[in-house]
Amino acid sequence: MFRALGVRNYRLYFTGQVLSNAGTWMQRVAQDWLVLDLSGSSAVALGITTGLQFLPFLLFSLWGGTLADRFDRRRLLIWTQAISGLLALGLGVMTIRGGATVESVYVFAFLLGCAAAVDNPARQAFVHEIVGRDAMANAIALNSASFNLARLVGPALAGVLVAVVGSGWVFIINALTFVVTITALLVMRVGELHPQVREAGRVRLRAGLSYVRRRRDLLLVLALAFGVATFGLNYQMTMALMARNQFGLGAEAFGIMSTFLALGALGGSLLAARRRTVPLRLVSLAALVFGAVEIAVGFSPSYVAMLVLLPFAGILAMTFTTSAQSFLQLHSAGWVRGRVMGIYTLLFFGGTPLGAPVIGWAADRFGPRSGLIGGGLGTVLFTVAAVGVYVATRTAPDDEPEVEPLAPEAVAEVVEQTAGETRG
């Protein structure tokens, strides 16, 4: 379950990610609560904030993936982490000085999303350089575990800090956590990293798009990622609305809800760490069952009942995301992995700007439960449709053979062939 932690560079990376992710979750909770305070508990304003933070994934993720294949990924991550830390610091200072407005939070949310749109595909593709192919699936699952371990601590702590000292200091704390992540990247032993496979000549976005277009198994996983993220994974917003508007509770209760969801997600990540193979049917089934559980969460009759169901939603959400990421990385050639993960990032996070404002509007119009019930129903219907199209047009078995990264001397030939097909 923990074999990737035997690699020194990965231990450094894992430690930095735990602290940085905790700060990020603290900021998300504080940001949501700040928007509700500034806007008079407007679900639409909260939905716009969430949408703006994820809009850059829709706009820039493909280019972020291209940059991850073109430049040294470790150095690229140092820059994206530094920019994110400075933005968190700026928002914190503005909030403490009393100058924060809903509009200013919109701006900072968008800029943070821009940094994350470049950071995310580079960070995911960098995992292979740290641990190599054999431990990559395990490392991806442990990354998710670190994310959810931080999620256990971050939201609950943020709920207390927001109530005691206000949102501004939470943003400052988040800024400090990026220092730890940058330090971990700087002290890695570069000589122990697995070489980044690059194609000869210019790294082109269209070569990555052409590669994915020919891989129907990758297309299905990417489609499922879009459907689950757009319809189902708006929990941070819907839980805030349920806590405040449905159950009449405060920031502490919201933090506890996030913690219960993270408990399940952490369990799902650790279970995923035990898997050595990731079949396509597991990705599809996880998406389908997750949608069904989200519907059940939406019908929770009380706050306590919702707390009971949230861990199951967390397990299934993390089973899907870790399986999807592992499948994509294990079945992608090394020279194009950054762009594949850029497409994944685009679809997984880019769907949120489309879904979040609609869910916010529905929650204002029909009540907070409608966001969860509608999101779960949309996830189920989208999954059934995507799998149905795949099965109806299938010409190969579901479990595609794993694709080994191409040797450097073979890369130029493949790129030239891909470019020729694209021009044709």
N, C-alpha and C positions, 0 to 999 in steps of 0.2 A: 504493500500500500504506500510506503514512503521511500521507495528505492531511489527516486530522483534526488532526494535530500542527501544522498551519499556524494553528490557532486558539490564541491566547495563553492563554485560560482553560483550554482542554483540556490544553495543555502543563503548566500548573500542576497540574491535576487528575491527569494521568498520572504526573508525578513523585512526588506524594504517595502515589498508589496503589502504585507500585512499592515504596517504602520500607515503607509500612504492611503491604502483603501479605507482604513478606519477613519482617517481625516476626511476623505471624500464623502463617506456616508454621513459623517457628522455635518458636513457642509450641505448635503442634499436636504437633510431634515431641517436644518436651520434656515436654509433658503426657502423651502416650502412654507415654513411657519412665518418667516418674515414677509413673504408675499401675501399670505392670508391676513396678517396684521395690517399691512399697508393698504390693502385693497378692500378691507371690510369683509373678509371671508368670501371673496369671489372665487368660485370654482373656475370660471372662465379665465381669470388672471393667472391662476395656478396652472391651468392647461396651456396657456400661451407661454409661460415661463418654461415649462417642461418641453414644449415644442421647440422653442428657440434654442434651448441647450442641446437638443438633438438634431436640429436643422442642419448644422455643419456636417454631420455624418452623411446627410443626403447630398450635400453639395461637394464635399471635399474628400470623402473616403477613398474613392478610386485613385485620386492623385496621391493620397497618403500611402496607399498600397504600392503605387509606382515608386515613390520616394524610398519605401522600405526595401525594394529590390535594387534601387540605384545606388544608395548611399550606405555607409556603415551604420548598421541598426543601433548599435550601442550608443554611438555619438548622437544619432538622431533622437534617441530616447532621452538623453541628458538635456538636450535643448527643449523638448516638449515638456518635460517635467519642470524645468526651470521657469518656463513661461506660465505654466499652470499655477505654480507657487506664487509668482508675482501677481497674478490676477486675483487669487484668493486673498493675498495680503491687501491689495487695493480695495476690494469690496469690504474687507473687515474694517479697515481704517475709515472708509466712508460711512459705514453703518455706525461705528462707535461715535463718530463726530456728529451723528444725527442728520447726515445729508442723503441718506438712502431714500430712493423713491421706487415705485414699481417700475418706472421706465429705466432707471439705472440698473436695477436687478436684471431686467431684460437684456441690457447691453452686456453685462458681465456674464450672464448665462450663455449668451451667444458666443462670446470670445473664448470662454472655457471650452465650449463645444468644438470650436475651431482647433484648439490645441489637441483635444482628445481625438479628433478625427484623423490626425496624423499619427498620434501616439498609439492608438489601438492596433491597427494592422502591423505596425513595426514591432510592438510589444509581443503580439501573438506569434509572428514569424521568428522573432528572436529566441523563442523557447528552443527551437531546434538547434540553434548555435550553442546554447548552453549545455544541453544534455544529450544531443544526438538523437537519431531516429528510434533506437530501441526503447528509450525511456520517455519519448515525447508524449505519448498518451497519458502516462502517469503524471508527468509534469503539468500538462494541461489541466488534469483533474485537481492536482494540488494547487495550481493557481486559482482555480475556482474555490477550493477549500479556503485559501488565504483570503480571498475576496469575501467569503461568507463568514469566516472567523472574525474578520474586521466588522462585518455587518452585525454580528452579535453584540459587539461592544459599542460601535460608533453611534447608531441611532438612539440607544438607551442613554448613553452618556450625553449625547446632544440634547435629548429631551430635558434632562436635568439642567444642563448648562444654559440652555435657552431660557428656562424658567428662572434661573438664578442670576446670570450675568448678561444675558441677551445674545442675539445671533452674531453680533460683530466679533466677539471673542472666539466664537466657534470657528469663524472664517480664518482668524489669525492662527489658531492651533493647526488648522488644515494646512496653511502655508508652511508652517514649520516641519510638517511631516514629509514634505517634498525634499527637504534637505537630506533626510535619511536615505530616500530612494536614490538621489543623485550620488551620494557618497558610496552606496552599495555598487552602483554602476562603475564608478571611478576606480574602486579598489579590486575589481575583478581581474583575474589573471588572464590576460588576452591570449596568451599562448595556449591555454587550455580550452579555448572556445573552438567549436567545430567551424571550419571555414565556411563563409557565406558563399554559396554557389551563385555566380552571376553569368548572364549571357554576354557574349561578345558584342561589342558595339553599343548602340543606344538602347536603353531600356524603354520600351514603348507600352503604353496602356493598352493599345488595340491588340497587341500580341497576347496579353493576359485575357482579354475578353474573348478572343478567338479560341484560346485554349479551353476556357470554361464552356463555351458554346458547344464544343464537340463532346463534352462529358455529361451525359444525361444524369448520371448518379449525382454529380456535383450540383447540377441544376436543380434536382429535386430537393436536396438538402438546403440549398440557398433559398428556394421558394418557401420551404417550411420555416426557415429562420425569419423570413419577412412576415409570414402570416402570424406566427406566434408572437413576434415582437410588436407588430402593429395592433393586434387585437387583444392579446393576453397579458403582456408584460408591462402594464401601466400601474403596477401595484403601489409604487411610492405615492402616486397622486390619489388613487382610489382609496388607499388606506387613510390618508390624511382627511379626505372628505368623509369617510365612514366614521372616523374617530370624532371629528368636530361637528359635523352636520347630522349624522344619523344617530350616534350614541351620546352626543353632547359632552364629550370628554376633552381633555387638554393634551398638551405636548407630551407629557409623560406617558399617557396611554398610547399615543401614536408611536412613540419610541418602543414601547413594549410589543406592539403589534409587529413592527419591523423586526424586532429581535426574534419573535416566534417564527416568522417567515424565514429568517436567516438560519434558525436552528435546523429546520428541514432542509434548507439549501446546503448547509454544511454537511449534513448526513448524506445528501445526494451526491455531493462532491467526493466524499470519502469512499462511498460505494463505487463511484465511477473510477476511482484510483486503482481499484482491484482488477479492472477489466484490461485485458491485453489486446482484445480485438473489439471493434465497434461495427456490427452489421448495420446495414441500411434500415432494416426493419425495426431495429431498436430506436433509431432516430424518429421514425414515423409514428411508432406506437407511443413514445413518450410525449410527442406533440398532441396526439389525440386525447390521451388520458389527462394530460395537464388541463386542456380546455374543459373537460368534464368536471374536474375538481374545482376549477375556478367558478363555474356555474354554481356548484354547491356552496362555495364560500360566499357568493353573492346572496344566497338565500339564508344565510346565518341569522337566526332569530335574535341573537344577543351578542354582546361583546365577548363573553366567555366562550360561546359556541364558535365564534370566528377565530379566537385564539387556538381552539382545538384543531380546526381545519387548516389553518395557515401552514403548519409544518409539512403537511402532505403536499400542499401546493408548492412549497419550497423544494421538496425532494424531487418532484416531477419536473419543475422548471429547470433545476440544475442537471437532472438526468438528460433533459433535452439539449441544453446549451453545451455541456461538456461532450456529449456524444456528437453533436453537430460539428463542433470545432475539431475534435479528434478525427472525425471522418474526413473532413476537408483537408487537414494538414497531412494525414497519413496517405491520402489518395491524390495528393498534388505533387508535381515535380518541384524540386528545390529551387530552380531558377525562376519559377513563377509564383512561389508560395506567398510572397508579400502581396501580390496583386489579387490572388484568390482570397486572401484574408481581408483585403481592401473591399472587394465586392461583398464579402460576408458582412463586414462592418457597415457598409452602405445600406444593405438590406435589413440587417438586424436592428441598427440604431436609426437608420433613416426612415423607417416606418413609424417611429414614435411621433415625429412632428405631424404626421397625417392622422394618427389615431388619438393622440392626447387632447387636442382641442375639441374633437368630436365627443370624446368621452366626458370632458369637462362640461360641454354644452348639455349633453344628455343627463348628467348628474344634476345640473341646475334645473333642468326641465322636468325630469321624471324621478329625481331622487338619487342619492349616492349608490344605491344597490344596482341601478341600471348599468353603471360602468362596468361592474364585475360580471354581471349576468350576460350583458351584451358582448363583452370582451371574450368570455369563455365560449359563448355560442359561435362567435365569429371564428375563433381558433379551430373549433371542431369542424365547421363547415369548410373552411379553407383547407384544412389538412385532408379531409376526405376528397375534396376536389383535386388537390395536387397529386395525391397518391393514385387517384383514379386515372388521371391523365397519364401518369408514369406507367402504370400497369397496362393500360390500353395500348400504349405505343412501345412497350418493352420489346427489345430485341436481344437482350443479354440478361443473365441472372442478376438478382438484386445485389448480391454481395460481390462487388467488383474486386478484382485482385488489387492488392496494395501496389502503388506505383513508386518505384525507387527514384530518388533524385537523379537527374541526368549527370553524367560525368562532364567536367568542364570542356573536354575536347569535342563532345557531341552537341554542346549548346548552340554554337554558331549555326550548325546545319539546321537544327530545329527552328531557330529564330528566323532564318532565311525562308524556310518552308512556310512558317506561320505568316510571315509578312507577305509572301507571295499569294497565299490563300486569301488574306485580307484584301489585298489590292484587287484580286480577281473577283 
